[in-house]
Amino acid sequence: MTASTPQRSTIVVHPDFDRTWPWAADHFRALWRAQGQTEFVRLVAPDDRRPVGEIFADPAAITRLVALNVPVTVECVAKMPALQEAVFSPTPPTEVGEALAAAGVRTYVQPSEGFWGQSVAEFALALTLCGLRRIPQLHRAIVIDLQPWDYTPPGDVGRPGARGQQFGDDPNFVNGTVEGKRIRVVGAGNIASRYASFVHELGAEVAAWDPYASEPCFHRSGARRELRLDSLVHDAEIFAPMVPLTDETRGLVKREHLLALPRGCLVILVTRAAVCDMPTLRERVLADELALAADVWDVEPLPLDDPLLGRHNVVHTPHNAGRTREANHAWAERLAAQFDPSGG
């Protein structure tokens, strides 16, 4: 593009994209508007499957393009001779990619899944606090009953370890503060290391296992590096498997690991349930041997008659830890950062 050629930045969005990332496209537009005029088209009809080249009156003038769930064809590429940079989500077919490369168009892809790491890690911290203090259970209880306000110990006689004034935790499971707790984390990646740093700052004694992470990952999060997964589980008060689900991590936390968790341990699940042996986890939770605070499940949605629902030792949310407005914004920002702000 020569210095005399005006920059024309264009974004086109299909409703299917907004179903998944409802805040991302508008944030991308705001980022580009700060650099100059931006054309923004949001398709309305869900069945509108026109390719990019048929949507704009003058596609030949487009220099930068973001097409979100809008198809692109080889013919479209031919109609956009001025195009210099582009994002197509999802990635276009091979023949289109080859046509774009032959035309000298720089195409960008999302560099990582780090855009929702902060959201999921904060949610995991919230689940930890809720699991320790039984916040959801108490909230639900006081809506329908005054009994939770009565802290009278059994027989109205004070006893060590029994119910007492303003003590609403369950002493049969790990409870109280994060400070001083032995928290054991499987993983040292984007989510796991953030969570480890949060609980470390609150005073927990944190250890983590991840054979693929470098030493600085553990130092930055304040976690002691554990070299064996077997060794991680035996003294856990809070156990948090936080690895993404891949062929290598499916079933990573095996039955023997879950059976080795001390009675009363709180398990936190926020990435994927299938990294654990869920039948064993269910078995121990339903036997009142473990507490569980989870956003992800082996069956989604959980049937309304699932025995885990409504239990005194379970906190449950419907797989919504990651998709905050801020995660949407980060999705757009990580893509937008790859474009030349001058459009050249």
TIFI-686515 format. One record per residue (C-alpha): residue number from 1; chain; x, y, z. Coordinates in pm, 1 decimal. Example, Ala and Ser with C-alpha at 12.3 -4.5 7.8 and 13.67 -1.06 7.14 Angstrom:
2
SITE     i   ch          x          y          z
SITE     1    A     1230.0     -450.0      780.0
SITE     2    A     1367.0     -106.0      714.0
//
This chain:
344
SITE     i   ch          x          y          z
SITE     1    A        0.0        0.0        0.0
SITE     2    A      149.3      333.1     -103.6
SITE     3    A      153.3      640.6      117.4
SITE     4    A     -122.1      797.4      -93.9
SITE     5    A     -356.9      499.1      -60.9
SITE     6    A     -614.0      561.7      216.1
SITE     7    A     -649.8      303.3      487.6
SITE     8    A     -987.5      130.2      497.6
SITE     9    A    -1040.4      -83.6      803.0
SITE    10    A    -1344.8     -308.9      793.6
SITE    11    A    -1506.0     -543.6     1046.5
SITE    12    A    -1793.5     -777.5      961.6
SITE    13    A    -1965.4     -992.5     1223.4
SITE    14    A    -2214.8    -1277.8     1195.6
SITE    15    A    -2466.8    -1340.9     1479.0
SITE    16    A    -2308.4    -1683.2     1532.8
SITE    17    A    -1994.2    -1507.5     1655.2
SITE    18    A    -2189.5    -1283.8     1892.4
SITE    19    A    -2347.5    -1594.8     2042.5
SITE    20    A    -2002.5    -1699.4     2163.0
SITE    21    A    -1825.1    -1365.5     2214.8
SITE    22    A    -2097.0    -1098.5     2257.4
SITE    23    A    -1858.8     -820.5     2367.8
SITE    24    A    -1555.3     -888.0     2149.1
SITE    25    A    -1649.0     -740.6     1811.3
SITE    26    A    -1759.2     -405.1     1949.3
SITE    27    A    -1439.3     -378.9     2151.5
SITE    28    A    -1238.0     -452.6     1837.2
SITE    29    A    -1424.2     -167.6     1665.7
SITE    30    A    -1340.0       67.3     1954.1
SITE    31    A     -971.6      -24.8     1930.7
SITE    32    A     -960.9       43.9     1558.2
SITE    33    A    -1162.8      364.0     1580.9
SITE    34    A     -886.0      504.1     1799.5
SITE    35    A     -656.7      458.1     1496.2
SITE    36    A     -891.2      598.9     1233.8
SITE    37    A    -1218.5      550.4     1049.8
SITE    38    A    -1353.5      196.6     1070.3
SITE    39    A    -1638.2       41.2      874.4
SITE    40    A    -1842.0     -196.1     1089.6
SITE    41    A    -2109.1     -432.6      960.7
SITE    42    A    -2309.6     -660.3     1187.5
SITE    43    A    -2521.5     -908.7      996.0
SITE    44    A    -2870.6     -955.3     1135.0
SITE    45    A    -3014.1    -1272.2      984.7
SITE    46    A    -2872.9    -1598.2     1127.0
SITE    47    A    -2908.9    -1759.3      783.0
SITE    48    A    -2707.4    -1487.9      607.7
SITE    49    A    -2411.3    -1686.4      472.6
SITE    50    A    -2287.7    -1442.9      211.5
SITE    51    A    -1910.8    -1444.6      174.0
SITE    52    A    -1715.8    -1130.2      253.7
SITE    53    A    -1676.0    -1030.6     -108.8
SITE    54    A    -2053.0    -1003.4     -156.8
SITE    55    A    -2129.0     -793.7      151.0
SITE    56    A    -1946.1     -469.5       70.6
SITE    57    A    -2019.7     -233.4     -215.2
SITE    58    A    -1649.6     -166.3     -275.0
SITE    59    A    -1441.4     -460.7     -146.1
SITE    60    A    -1148.8     -352.2     -366.7
SITE    61    A    -1076.7      -62.4     -127.9
SITE    62    A    -1046.5     -270.0      190.8
SITE    63    A     -693.6     -267.4      335.4
SITE    64    A     -753.0     -425.2      679.1
SITE    65    A    -1026.5     -679.8      744.6
SITE    66    A    -1168.9     -872.3     1037.5
SITE    67    A    -1432.4    -1130.0      938.2
SITE    68    A    -1594.7    -1306.0     1233.6
SITE    69    A    -1790.7    -1617.8     1139.7
SITE    70    A    -1836.4    -1475.9      791.0
SITE    71    A    -1711.4    -1703.1      509.3
SITE    72    A    -1438.3    -1606.0      267.0
SITE    73    A    -1370.7    -1764.3      -71.7
SITE    74    A    -1091.6    -1753.9     -327.9
SITE    75    A    -1316.5    -1526.3     -534.9
SITE    76    A    -1339.7    -1288.2     -237.2
SITE    77    A     -961.2    -1262.7     -223.6
SITE    78    A     -954.3    -1162.4     -589.8
SITE    79    A    -1207.9     -887.5     -517.3
SITE    80    A     -983.4     -733.2     -247.0
SITE    81    A     -656.3     -644.6     -421.4
SITE    82    A     -570.6     -371.5     -165.6
SITE    83    A     -603.8     -604.8      132.7
SITE    84    A     -287.0     -607.2      342.3
SITE    85    A     -386.2     -762.5      677.1
SITE    86    A     -675.8     -981.6      787.7
SITE    87    A     -827.1    -1200.2     1055.7
SITE    88    A    -1071.9    -1471.2      960.8
SITE    89    A    -1240.4    -1656.9     1244.5
SITE    90    A    -1269.9    -1948.3     1199.9
SITE    91    A     -960.2    -2014.4      989.2
SITE    92    A    -1059.3    -2031.2      619.8
SITE    93    A    -1012.1    -2340.9      401.6
SITE    94    A     -663.6    -2428.0      278.3
SITE    95    A     -721.4    -2301.1      -73.8
SITE    96    A     -831.1    -1962.9       58.3
SITE    97    A     -527.0    -1945.1      285.1
SITE    98    A     -304.7    -2017.5      -12.9
SITE    99    A     -477.1    -1744.8     -217.8
SITE   100    A     -428.6    -1494.2       62.7
SITE   101    A      -60.8    -1585.1       95.4
SITE   102    A      -11.6    -1555.9     -281.3
SITE   103    A     -169.6    -1210.0     -269.6
SITE   104    A       72.2    -1105.1        5.9
SITE   105    A     -199.4    -1068.9      271.4
SITE   106    A      -77.3    -1105.4      628.4
SITE   107    A     -329.8    -1314.9      820.2
SITE   108    A     -336.9    -1339.2     1198.0
SITE   109    A     -477.7    -1593.7     1440.1
SITE   110    A     -549.6    -1588.4     1811.4
SITE   111    A     -207.0    -1653.8     1967.9
SITE   112    A     -330.1    -1828.6     2281.6
SITE   113    A     -621.1    -1900.5     2513.1
SITE   114    A     -481.2    -1663.5     2773.4
SITE   115    A     -764.8    -1418.0     2727.7
SITE   116    A     -983.9    -1590.5     2988.4
SITE   117    A     -712.5    -1690.1     3233.9
SITE   118    A     -779.0    -1405.3     3477.5
SITE   119    A    -1154.4    -1464.0     3474.3
SITE   120    A    -1125.8    -1837.7     3541.4
SITE   121    A     -856.6    -1796.6     3808.2
SITE   122    A    -1061.7    -1535.4     3995.4
SITE   123    A    -1367.6    -1759.2     3971.4
SITE   124    A    -1164.3    -2047.3     4113.5
SITE   125    A    -1067.5    -1827.9     4406.9
SITE   126    A    -1434.9    -1742.1     4458.9
SITE   127    A    -1527.1    -2111.4     4453.1
SITE   128    A    -1253.9    -2177.6     4706.1
SITE   129    A    -1392.6    -1916.4     4944.4
SITE   130    A    -1746.9    -2041.9     4890.7
SITE   131    A    -1640.1    -2400.6     4952.0
SITE   132    A    -1453.8    -2312.7     5269.8
SITE   133    A    -1727.3    -2092.8     5417.1
SITE   134    A    -2040.8    -2257.9     5270.2
SITE   135    A    -2155.8    -1919.3     5137.9
SITE   136    A    -2402.3    -2049.1     4872.8
SITE   137    A    -2555.7    -2301.6     5112.0
SITE   138    A    -2605.4    -2039.0     5381.6
SITE   139    A    -2748.0    -1788.7     5135.2
SITE   140    A    -3001.4    -2043.0     5013.3
SITE   141    A    -3088.2    -2151.4     5367.6
SITE   142    A    -3165.3    -1807.3     5512.4
SITE   143    A    -3406.8    -1733.3     5227.5
SITE   144    A    -3642.8    -2002.4     5353.7
SITE   145    A    -3553.6    -2061.5     5719.7
SITE   146    A    -3438.5    -1873.2     6030.3
SITE   147    A    -3254.8    -2176.7     6165.7
SITE   148    A    -2911.3    -2073.0     6028.3
SITE   149    A    -2926.2    -1768.8     6258.9
SITE   150    A    -2933.3    -1997.1     6563.1
SITE   151    A    -2578.6    -2076.2     6673.1
SITE   152    A    -2681.1    -2267.5     6983.7
SITE   153    A    -2453.9    -2569.3     7034.0
SITE   154    A    -2606.5    -2916.5     7080.8
SITE   155    A    -2787.3    -2933.8     7413.1
SITE   156    A    -2714.2    -2564.0     7460.5
SITE   157    A    -2379.7    -2663.2     7613.1
SITE   158    A    -2059.7    -2521.9     7465.8
SITE   159    A    -1817.2    -2788.8     7352.8
SITE   160    A    -1484.0    -2773.5     7169.3
SITE   161    A    -1536.0    -2807.3     6796.0
SITE   162    A    -1915.4    -2785.9     6817.7
SITE   163    A    -2143.5    -2517.5     6679.0
SITE   164    A    -2085.4    -2182.2     6845.0
SITE   165    A    -2150.7    -1813.3     6811.0
SITE   166    A    -2137.4    -1701.0     6445.0
SITE   167    A    -1967.6    -2022.6     6336.3
SITE   168    A    -2140.8    -2137.9     6018.7
SITE   169    A    -1867.8    -2353.4     5865.3
SITE   170    A    -1881.0    -2732.2     5849.3
SITE   171    A    -1604.9    -2877.6     6069.7
SITE   172    A    -1630.5    -3210.6     5888.7
SITE   173    A    -1459.9    -3053.2     5587.5
SITE   174    A    -1172.0    -2810.9     5546.4
SITE   175    A    -1308.4    -2469.0     5641.2
SITE   176    A    -1219.1    -2121.2     5756.0
SITE   177    A     -954.1    -1901.5     5597.3
SITE   178    A     -736.5    -1956.0     5293.1
SITE   179    A     -445.6    -1842.5     5507.3
SITE   180    A     -249.2    -2138.3     5636.5
SITE   181    A     -415.1    -2394.6     5412.1
SITE   182    A     -214.6    -2653.2     5219.9
SITE   183    A     -328.1    -2591.1     4863.5
SITE   184    A     -211.6    -2833.2     4596.3
SITE   185    A     -244.2    -2738.1     4230.7
SITE   186    A     -213.6    -2960.0     3924.7
SITE   187    A      -71.8    -2734.5     3655.3
SITE   188    A      137.8    -2418.8     3637.5
SITE   189    A       -6.8    -2262.5     3324.0
SITE   190    A     -208.0    -1948.7     3265.3
SITE   191    A     -499.5    -2032.2     3495.7
SITE   192    A     -320.6    -2249.2     3751.1
SITE   193    A      -34.3    -2007.3     3811.6
SITE   194    A     -271.5    -1712.7     3858.2
SITE   195    A     -480.2    -1909.6     4106.1
SITE   196    A     -166.7    -2020.3     4289.5
SITE   197    A      -49.4    -1660.2     4315.8
SITE   198    A     -387.8    -1546.7     4450.8
SITE   199    A     -401.2    -1803.6     4729.8
SITE   200    A      -31.4    -1757.5     4803.3
SITE   201    A      -91.8    -1385.3     4858.8
SITE   202    A     -371.6    -1478.5     5100.6
SITE   203    A     -125.5    -1682.4     5304.1
SITE   204    A     -175.3    -2036.9     5178.2
SITE   205    A      109.8    -2286.0     5157.2
SITE   206    A      101.3    -2374.1     4787.8
SITE   207    A      263.1    -2659.0     4596.9
SITE   208    A      213.5    -2734.9     4228.3
SITE   209    A      296.8    -3011.1     3982.6
SITE   210    A      345.9    -2957.4     3610.7
SITE   211    A      616.3    -3152.3     3425.9
SITE   212    A      599.4    -2915.9     3126.2
SITE   213    A      636.3    -2584.0     3309.8
SITE   214    A      965.0    -2403.2     3358.1
SITE   215    A     1100.6    -2321.3     3701.6
SITE   216    A     1008.8    -1949.3     3682.2
SITE   217    A      639.4    -2043.5     3649.2
SITE   218    A      647.7    -2176.5     4004.1
SITE   219    A      856.8    -1892.3     4145.8
SITE   220    A      629.8    -1623.1     4002.4
SITE   221    A      318.9    -1781.0     4153.0
SITE   222    A      472.2    -1845.6     4492.9
SITE   223    A      424.6    -2220.9     4459.9
SITE   224    A      671.8    -2484.3     4567.1
SITE   225    A      745.5    -2718.5     4278.4
SITE   226    A      642.7    -3077.9     4340.6
SITE   227    A      812.2    -3332.3     4114.8
SITE   228    A      557.6    -3613.2     4147.5
SITE   229    A      181.6    -3596.3     4118.0
SITE   230    A      158.4    -3884.4     4367.1
SITE   231    A      330.7    -3668.7     4627.3
SITE   232    A       98.7    -3373.4     4568.8
SITE   233    A     -220.7    -3535.4     4694.9
SITE   234    A     -134.7    -3687.9     5031.1
SITE   235    A     -145.7    -3373.5     5245.7
SITE   236    A     -382.3    -3156.0     5039.8
SITE   237    A     -642.7    -2954.8     5225.4
SITE   238    A     -751.6    -2793.2     4899.1
SITE   239    A     -684.4    -2979.0     4573.5
SITE   240    A     -714.8    -2790.9     4242.8
SITE   241    A     -651.0    -2973.4     3913.7
SITE   242    A     -620.0    -2683.3     3665.4
SITE   243    A     -492.4    -2815.4     3334.7
SITE   244    A     -666.7    -2789.4     2996.7
SITE   245    A     -829.4    -3102.2     2858.5
SITE   246    A     -608.6    -3269.8     2598.1
SITE   247    A     -538.3    -3628.4     2500.0
SITE   248    A     -250.3    -3622.1     2749.2
SITE   249    A     -447.5    -3475.6     3040.9
SITE   250    A     -771.3    -3671.3     3005.6
SITE   251    A     -795.3    -3881.8     3321.4
SITE   252    A     -464.8    -3740.2     3446.5
SITE   253    A     -589.9    -3736.4     3806.4
SITE   254    A     -653.6    -4105.4     3854.4
SITE   255    A     -860.1    -4302.5     4102.2
SITE   256    A     -558.8    -4367.5     4321.7
SITE   257    A     -484.8    -3993.6     4342.6
SITE   258    A     -839.1    -3910.8     4449.2
SITE   259    A     -848.0    -4193.8     4700.7
SITE   260    A     -525.9    -4058.0     4851.3
SITE   261    A     -675.8    -3714.7     4922.5
SITE   262    A     -725.0    -3668.2     5297.6
SITE   263    A    -1078.6    -3691.4     5430.4
SITE   264    A    -1242.3    -3347.6     5435.1
SITE   265    A    -1032.7    -3210.1     5147.0
SITE   266    A    -1196.3    -2948.0     4923.1
SITE   267    A    -1162.1    -3013.6     4547.2
SITE   268    A    -1182.2    -2718.4     4304.3
SITE   269    A    -1274.6    -2782.0     3938.1
SITE   270    A    -1272.3    -2496.5     3685.2
SITE   271    A    -1102.3    -2618.8     3367.0
SITE   272    A    -1248.0    -2954.7     3259.2
SITE   273    A    -1395.8    -3229.6     3473.2
SITE   274    A    -1256.2    -3502.5     3249.1
SITE   275    A     -901.2    -3439.4     3372.9
SITE   276    A    -1018.3    -3630.6     3682.8
SITE   277    A    -1157.2    -3977.0     3737.3
SITE   278    A    -1505.7    -3838.8     3794.9
SITE   279    A    -1669.9    -4163.3     3912.2
SITE   280    A    -1420.2    -4179.1     4198.6
SITE   281    A    -1461.8    -3809.5     4278.9
SITE   282    A    -1838.7    -3851.3     4283.4
SITE   283    A    -1806.0    -4156.6     4503.9
SITE   284    A    -1604.2    -3974.2     4767.9
SITE   285    A    -1815.5    -3656.6     4757.8
SITE   286    A    -2140.2    -3851.4     4793.5
SITE   287    A    -1986.3    -4045.1     5082.8
SITE   288    A    -1914.6    -3712.2     5260.1
SITE   289    A    -1541.5    -3777.8     5242.6
SITE   290    A    -1459.6    -3478.4     5018.9
SITE   291    A    -1612.0    -3137.9     4950.9
SITE   292    A    -1642.6    -3009.5     4594.4
SITE   293    A    -1665.1    -2661.2     4443.2
SITE   294    A    -1697.4    -2689.2     4065.4
SITE   295    A    -1785.7    -2494.6     3753.8
SITE   296    A    -1729.8    -2789.3     3515.9
SITE   297    A    -1892.3    -3129.8     3524.6
SITE   298    A    -1881.1    -3474.9     3370.7
SITE   299    A    -2239.0    -3421.3     3245.9
SITE   300    A    -2344.0    -3075.7     3127.9
SITE   301    A    -2599.4    -2956.6     3201.4
SITE   302    A    -2625.8    -3149.2     3525.3
SITE   303    A    -2965.5    -3322.8     3537.0
SITE   304    A    -3194.3    -3174.4     3798.1
SITE   305    A    -3200.4    -3509.3     3977.3
SITE   306    A    -2821.0    -3540.4     3986.4
SITE   307    A    -2723.1    -3638.8     4342.4
SITE   308    A    -2447.0    -3375.2     4351.0
SITE   309    A    -2696.6    -3090.7     4322.0
SITE   310    A    -2795.8    -2918.5     4643.6
SITE   311    A    -2562.0    -3113.3     4867.6
SITE   312    A    -2422.4    -2956.6     5183.7
SITE   313    A    -2066.4    -3032.1     5064.8
SITE   314    A    -2097.5    -2913.9     4703.4
SITE   315    A    -2084.0    -2567.6     4545.8
SITE   316    A    -2197.6    -2572.1     4183.7
SITE   317    A    -2204.7    -2322.1     3897.1
SITE   318    A    -2302.8    -2377.8     3529.8
SITE   319    A    -1967.9    -2361.7     3343.4
SITE   320    A    -1950.7    -1983.6     3322.4
SITE   321    A    -1614.8    -1901.4     3481.9
SITE   322    A    -1439.0    -1776.6     3169.8
SITE   323    A    -1668.1    -1565.5     2955.3
SITE   324    A    -1656.5    -1227.4     3125.6
SITE   325    A    -1673.8     -895.2     2942.8
SITE   326    A    -1302.7     -856.5     3021.9
SITE   327    A    -1224.6    -1192.8     2859.4
SITE   328    A    -1412.2    -1076.9     2548.0
SITE   329    A    -1206.1     -759.6     2545.5
SITE   330    A     -882.0     -952.8     2586.6
SITE   331    A     -982.2    -1176.9     2294.3
SITE   332    A    -1009.2     -869.9     2072.0
SITE   333    A     -700.8     -697.5     2210.8
SITE   334    A     -469.8     -993.6     2146.5
SITE   335    A     -579.5    -1000.0     1783.4
SITE   336    A     -579.8     -625.2     1729.9
SITE   337    A     -225.2     -595.3     1867.4
SITE   338    A      -94.1     -794.6     1571.2
SITE   339    A     -212.4     -541.6     1311.6
SITE   340    A        5.3     -255.9     1194.0
SITE   341    A     -161.7       51.7     1348.7
SITE   342    A      -66.0      253.9     1042.2
SITE   343    A     -244.6        6.3      817.4
SITE   344    A       68.4      -33.4      610.0
//
